[in-house]
Amino acid sequence: MKARGLLPLLGLGLALLLAACGGQTSGGGNGGGGGGGPTPSFTISLNPTSLTVQQGSSGTTTLTLTPQNGFTGTVNLSLVAGQDQVPAGLTLSPGSVQVSDASPVNRDLTLSAQATTLAGTTWTLRQMGVPLTDVTYANGLFLAVGSGGTILTSPDGVSWTGRSSRTDAPLYGVTHGEGLFVAVGRDGTILTSPDGVSWTARSSGTDVPLYGVTHGEGLFVAVGEEGTILTSPDGVRWTAQSSGTDAWLEDVTHGEGLFVAVGWAGTVLTSPDGVRWTVRSSGTRRDLNGVTYADGLFVAVGSRGTVLTSPDGVRWTAQASGTSAPLWGVTHGDGLFVAVGYRGTILTSPDGVSWTGRSSRTDAPLYGVTHGEGLFVAVGEEGTILTSPDGVSWTGRSSGTDAPLLGVTHGDGLFVAVGWAGTVLTSSDGVSWTARSSGTSAPLLGVTHGDGLFVAVGWVGTVLTSPDGVSWTRQASGTGADLNGVTHGDGLFVAVGEEGTILTSPDGVSWTARSSGTSAPLWGVTHGEGLFVAVGEEGTILTSPDGVSWTARSSGTSAPLWGVTHGEGLFVAVGEEGTILTSPDGVRWTARSSGTSAPLWGVTHGEGLFVAVGAWGTVLTSP
């Protein structure tokens, strides 16, 4: 699961938000099936809750992270601005907190501001996914809610503005009625707002999570765990009603004089007055997470891309959504149904029957990025492929696979992406991708192009070569070590991997082991200015003028370095906790502020621009 907590910080006069994203956990995510236990999660708080940090100085606050419902794992922390970008030179440390048991974890967080920002070292955060769980439309305003008290508003569905909810409780549902927005969430949270901007907490009389809310016939109706149903005539005073079920209810809507509530295992309830409820057959056992009504039609959405429609709330028909992603919420406005879901999924439909996927941000990890033919191409988890002509505006592309894509390159007018289970994809334009047979099931971790040849490397010393990206031949590498990266320069291929492994080849076929002088895993390698530069674990940096003799260099960091590139006379290495290092010669390295603590896994250069990619869909650019 992922959780996101938002807390106000004050730095350099700019209000900021602290985003916390949970890593591995001991339990499943939301909507895991009827009868399951509560979702593992956590809460976070700061003391003090605000800091004033002058340029060239730092401030400290204490983070308290309290695990809930069996949550364990790594919680990654990052700064996320409200309406603006995180200021360059403003950094947060540490970048993660480990949760090993049920005890609250206390950590001192340091917010540091550089005295100045050097020319050529400014990095701009371009993209970061935001988990959204519901959306509504009223009074010319779209309003979406989500994890960590997230509230976003938009006049057009395109440009969105973050609003302060004054809570870090996840918000699961939102509606509008009687001139009032009402949002509901964890621990019985109910918030109201007359304009979507200023919000007030209300007493619900319950600590049960509330997942959905609607308005109809002069009545607000909220639903939640264990069949909970609450009603209110004004959004302020709430009364518990009997639903006749203990199934978790995820959402509720109103239309044609009827309230309709949906929930786990295909649960559908209807009521003419919000008080008396009847169970209906939905025809599915999949969890239903959201429901709305418009144009004479009820539309419910749920797990595995489920979309159901009904003209009366009684008879339901399954529709094709074109996605298997969990859908969390659905609304209607300006003649259009809009459904939102996992990893920023957005679908639209004019009639509730025909659905179209829309471009959105992604929080999928991005592992590799390259440039060619005037286009940046980034690849990542679950077959994610994004393209951008300028490094700023990114478009999701269909890869035709859900395999993790771990590396990408460009050569001879062709993009080649490689990944898990021997996956190889090719594209002439970065938009249309074709799967190719690699002849191996070994994960492929890196790929490059040089002297008319594509070379891919991977697990257990795997080396594949192809003259065209289509036909691939396995070559003997002479090693059983995993190979993590490969590059080409000065007529030589150089591959790096586990235990300090370095291999060189003049043709991609015959490979020779070289002494690196280190046993540290090496994750990336590049070539520029007549120099090979390899990076790896614990801040390892090695340089070589010929790929044969290697010299260790001081990086000034112990953070793992995952990727490295060269452009405009500059080497740029990226790594854990947003680490970015630059060097004019591969010998002297300088730490730069990235403005993020997200792990950065790949970096490239093109069109006068450095582009780095990493966790949670992070994309950074630097001129």
N, C-alpha and C positions, 0 to 999 in steps of 0.2 A: 504494500500500500504506500501511498504518499500522503503526507500531511503538510500543511502550510500554515505557519503562524505569522501574523503581521503585528509588529509593535512599533510605535513611533520613536524615532531618534531625532535629535537635532544636531546637525553638523554643518558648519560654515553657513549657518542661516537657512539651510534647506531641510525641510521635513522629509525624513526617510522612513522606509519600512524594512524590517528585518524579516527575511524569508527563510523558513526552515523546512527542508524537504527530507522526509524520512527515507532511509535506504532499505536494507534488508530488514524484514520483520519476522516475528514468530507466527503471524496469523495472516489470513487472506484479506482481500480488499472488500470494499462496500458491495452490497448486492451479491453475496456469495451463495445464496440459496436459502430457501425457507427453512426455518428452524435452527439456523446457525447462531453462533455466539456473536457478541458485540465486536465491532471492528477494532483491531489494535490501533491505537493512536497515542497522542501525547499532547500536553499543553505546555506553553512556555510563558515566562514572565521575566521582566527586567527590574532591577533595583539599583540605581534610580531608573525611571522610565524615560528620562531624557538626558541628553548630554550637550554641552556647548563646547565645541572643539575649535581652537584657533589654528590658523595655518602654521605648520611647522611643529605642532604639538599633538597630544593624544589624550583621550579620556577613557575611563574604565567603568563598566557597569557589570553587575552580576546577573548571569542568566540562570534561571531555575527551570529545568526541564523535568516534567513529571510524566512518566509513562502510564498509559491506561490500557486496560483490557489485554495485558500480556505483551505489550509492545517491547521489542528489543531490536537493536541494530544501530546503524550509524545515522545520525541526523546531521545533514550538511547545511551549513549556515551561509547566507549571502545577503548582501545589501541590495535592495530593490527600491528605486525611487518611486514616488507617487506619480506626479504628472510629468516629471522631468527625468533625465538620466542621472545615475549616480555620478557625482562630481569626480573628475579625474584626480587621482592622488588620494582619494578617500578609501581606506581599506579596513577590513574587519579581521581580527585574529582572536581565537583560532577559527578555522573554516569548517570544523565538524566537532560533534560531540558523540561519544560512544555510550550506548545504553545497554547494560548487561543484565539488569534485573529490574525488579519492581520499585527500587528505591529512587527518589528524586535525585537528579544530578545537578550540582552547582558548578558553574564555570565562570571565571572572570573573562569578559569580552573587552578587547581593546579596540577603540575606534581611532585611527591615526590619519592625520592630514599632512601631506607633504607641503613644504614651504613654497615650492614653485612647481610648475609643470614644464618640463623641458620640451623644446620644439622637436617634432618628429616622434614623440613617445606618447602621444595621446591616443587612448583606446576608447572606443565607443561601443556600449552594449547595444546590439541590434535586435536581439531576439531572446525571449525566455518564455516558456509555456506557463500558463496560469490555469490551475484546475478549476473549472466552472461546473456547477451542479444544477442550476436552474436559471431561467431567463423569462422576463415578462415584457409587455409593451403597453404603455398607457400615456395619455396626454403628450403624444409626440416623442416619447422617450423609451428606448430599450434599457432595461435594467437587469443585470446578471449578478448572481451571487455565487460564492464558492468557499473553498477551504480557507481556514484562518481568518474568518470574518471578512473575506473579500467581497466588496461591492463595486461594480463598474457600471457606469451609465454612458449612453451614446444616443445622439439625436438621429443617427442614420444607420446604425448597425456596423459602421466601418471604423469611425474614430471613437475610442473608448477612454473614459476618465475614471481613475480610481477615487473612491469616496471613503471617508472614515466611518466605520461602523462602531468604533469604540469597544470592540470585542475581538478576541482571538478565537472564539468558538466557531467551528465550521458552520456555514449557513447552507441549508439544503433546499429551501423553497422560498419563493417570493410571489406576491400577487398584488393587485391594485383594485380598490373599490372605495366608493364614498369619498373620493378625493384623498385616499390614503394608500401608500405602499406599506405592505406588511411582509416581513421576512422572518423565517423560523429556522431553528437549528438545534445543535447539540444541547443537552442538559435543559431542555424545555425553553431554550432561548426564543424570545419573540421581540422583534424590533419594529417600530413604525416610523414612517416619514411622510410628510405632506408633499415633498418635492423630489425625493430620491437622493438628496444631498445631506440634510440634517436628520439624524436618526436618534430615537429614544427607546430605551429598553422597557419592556412591559412584563408584568408578572403573569406567568401561565398557570401557576398552581401545580406544576409537575416538573420533575427533573428528567423525564423520559425524552430522548431525542425526538424532535419533530422534523419530519422530512418533506412535508408538502403543505400548502395553504392556498385557498381560493376565496372568492367572494361571489355571492349571488343571493337574490331575493332579500337584500338588506342584511345579509349574514356572512361573516368570515368563518371559514371552517379550516382547521388545521388537523393534520394526521401524523402519526408516528409509530414508534415501536409498540409491540404487544397490542396491536389493534387500537391504539389510542386515537380518540377523536375529540377535539375541543371546538367549541363554537363561541362566537362573540358578535354582538350587534355593532360594536364600534372599534374593535381592534385593541381595546384597553381592558375590558372585563371579559374573562374567559370561563366557560363552563364545560366540564367533562361530560361526554355522551357515550352510550353503550353501542359498540360496533357489532357485537356478536361474533367476533373473531379475535384470535391472539396473533394472527399473522402480522408481520411488520407492514405498515402502510407507508408507501414512499411518496405518494402525491395525490392531489385531489383537484377537481375542476368543477365548473358549473355551466350548464347549458340547457336550453329548452325546459326550464323549470326543474332540472334534475341535477343533484350533486353526484359525481362519480369519483370514487377513490380506487387507487390501484396499489399493488404491493407485491410481496414475495410470492414465488411459485404461481404466478399468473392470477393472483387474487384481484377480483373486481367487485366493488360494492356500489350500490346506488341508493339514493335517498331523495325524496321529494322536498324535505324540509331540514335536513342536516341532523335530525334527531332519530328518525326510524330508518334503519339500514337493511338492505337485502343483498345477499351474495349472488353474483352472476357468473356464468361460465364464459371464460375468455378464450378457451380452446388452446391454451399454452400452459406449460409448467415453468416457463422462463420468468425470471423476475421482471416486474414492470416498475420502472423508476419514475416515469413522468407521464402526465396526461393533460390535454387541453381540449377546448371546444371552440369551433368557429365555423361559419358557413354551413351550418346544419350537420356538422360532423365532429364526433369525439375522436381524438387521435392519442394513442398511448404508445410510449416507447420504453425499451428495456434492454436487457442483456443480449449480447451477441447480435446487436443491430436490429433487435425486434421492433417492428412497427405494426400496430393494430389499429383498425378504424371501425367506428360504429355510428350508425345514424341515430340510435336511440339509447345507447348505453347498455343495451341488453344483448343484441346480436353483434359479434365481433369478427372481423376479417383480417387475416395476416397480409401485410404488404411487403414488397421487396425494397429494402433500404439501400442495397449496394455496399453495405459495410458489415463487418462482424464486430466492430468496436462497441463496447457498452455505451448506450445512450442514456444520459442522466435526466435531461429536461427537454421540454418542447413548449413552444408558444406560437401565437399567430398575430400578425400585424401587417397592414397594407397589402392584404390579399395573399400573404405568404405564411406558410408554416415553417418554423425554424426549430430544428432539434440540435442539441449540443451534447457532447460526451467526452469519452476518454481521449487523452492526449490532444485536446483542442479540436476534436472532431466537430464539424459543423455541416449539417444537411439542410437543404431547403426544398419545399414542395408547394406548388400552387394549389394542389387539390388533396394532399394527404396520401395520394396513391403513388405518384411519380416523384422520386427523390433524387437530388443532385448534391454531390459532395462539394463543399466550398473551401477555398484556401483559408488556412488559419495558421497560427503559430504552432510550433511543435515543442514538446518537452522530451522528445526521444533523444537519447544520447547520440551525439554526432562524433564519429571516430576518424573521419578522413575528409580532406578537401583538396581540390586541385583547380587549375585554371587552364582553359584552352578555348580557342575560337571566340574570344571575347566574353567567355562565360565562366563563372565560378560554379563548381559542382561539389556539394557536400553529401556525405553518406553516413548512415548510422544504423541504430537498432531497428529491428522489425522491417528491414528492407527500405528504410527511409532514404529518399533522395530529394534534395533541395537544389534549386538552381537560382542564380542571381546574375544579372548583367553588370551590377555595380557593387555587390557586397552588402547592399543596404536592403533592397526589396527582394525577398526570397519566395519562391514558388515551389510547392510540393509536387513531385512527379511520381507517377505510378511505376514501380520497379517490377511488379508482377511476382514478388516474393516477399515473405515475411522473415527471411533469414537475415541475421545481422550482417551488415556490410561494413567491412573493417578497413578498406583501403580503396583509393581511386587515383587514376592518373590519366594523362592525355598524351597522345602521340599520333602522328600521321593522320590527323583529322578524325581521330576516334577516342572517345572516352571509354575506359575500362574500369569497372568496379569489381572488387573481389570480397569474399566473405566466408561465412560459416559453411561447413560441409562442402567445401570445394566450389562454392558459388562463384560464377563469373558472369557478369552482364556487360554488354557493350551498347554504345549509343553514338551516333554520328552528330547529334545535336544537343544531348543532355536531357532531352524531353522524352523521346521514345526509346525504350530499352528492350534488349533481346537477351534471353538466357542462352549461355553457351555451355557446352560440355567440357569440363576441365579434365575428366578422366580420373579424378580423385575425390575422396570424401573428407580429406584433411582440411581443417579450417585454413583459409588463406588470409594472412595478416597484412600483407603489403604488396604493392605492385608499382612498377616504374616502366619507362620506355627510353630506349636509347639505341642508336645505330640501326634503326628499322626493326627493333625487336622489343616486344613486351616481355617482362620477366616478373613473375609472381612468386612470393615465398610464403611459407607457413609452418604449421606444426611439424615436428619430427624431421626437420631438415628438408621439408618439401620445397622443391624448385620447379616451376613450370615455365616454359617459354612458348611464345607464339609470334609469328611474323605479321599476323593480321588481327589478333584478338579473338579469332574464331576457332582455329585449330591449335590445340595445346599439346605440348610434349613434355613429359616428365624427364628431368635431368638428375644425374647423381650429384649430390652436394658433398658427400663424404662426411656428413655429420648427422647425428640424431637429435641435435639441439633444436628447439623451436626457433624459427627465424622470424623476427618481428618487423623488419623494415628493409627496404632495398632502394638504391639510387643508382644513377649513371652519371659519369663525368670523365672527361679526358680519355674517352675510349675504354673505360673500365666500369663494370658493374661491381657494386659493393653491397653485400648483405650483412645485417647484424642481427644478433639474437641473444638467447639465454646464455648465462655464464660467461659473458664477455666475448661470445663468438663473433668473429669477423671472417667473412669469406670474400674472395675477389675472383672475377672472371673477365677475360677480354671479350668473350663472345656469348655469355649466358649458358654455355654448355659445360665447359671445363672450369671447375671451381677449386680454389686453393685456400686452405686455412691460413690465417694470419694471427700473429700474437698481438693481443690488444693490451696486455699488461694489467688486465682487470678481470675479476670474476663476476662483476656486477652485470645484471641483465641490461642489454642495450635495446632501446625501444624505437629509435629513429635515426636516420642518417640522411645527409644531403651533400651537395657539392656546389661550390662557388668560389670565384677568385682563385682557381687553381688549388683549392683545398677541400678535402673531405672532412666533414664534422659529424661525429656520432654522439648521441645523447642517451642517458639511461637512468637507472635507479640511483637514488641518493645524490642527485645532482651531478652525476657523472657526465663529463664532456671529454671527448677524445678528438684529436685532429691528426690529419695525415696529408702530406703533399702528393702521395702516390698510392694510397690504399694499402701499403705494405708496412711501413714504419709508422707507429702511432704514439702520440704523446698525450698524457693526461693534462688537462687544464683545470684551473680553479674556477668553479661556477659561482661560488659565494652562497650556495644554497644546498640544503640536504633534501629538498623536495624532489620526488621522481620527475624526470623530464621525459615527456611522452612523444614529442615531435619537434622537428627542426626544419627550417627552410632558408633560402637565400634569395635576396632581391635588392636592387638599388644599392649595391655595395654593402649590404648589411645581412648578417646572420641573425635569425630570430628563433629562439627555442621556447617551447611552452610546456607546462606541466601541471602538477597537482596544485590545488588551492589557488588557481588563477595565476600561477607563476608565469611570468614572461621575462626572458633575458635577451639582450641584444649585444652584438659584437661586430666591430668593423673588420676584424681580422681572425676571429675564431679563438683568439688567445685571451683578450681582455673582455670580460663580460660584465654587463651592467643590468641590475634588476629594474624593471619598469612596472608601473602601476597599471593593472588591467581593469580595476574597478569591479572585479568579481572574485569570489573565492571558489567558483565552480572549477572542477578539473578541466583542463584544456588538453585535448587529445590529438589535435592535428592543426597544422598551419601551412599556408601557401602564400604565394605572391603573384600578382598579375595586375595589369592596367594601373601600375603605380600604387597598388594597394596591398597591404598584408591582411589576410583573413585567417582568424583562428576560430576553431570550433571545439565544443566540448559537451559536458553533461547538461541535461535539462534543455537541450536545444539551443544552448548558448552559442552565439555568433558574435565575434568581436572584429572590428576593423580598425586599421591604422594607416594614415597616409604616409 
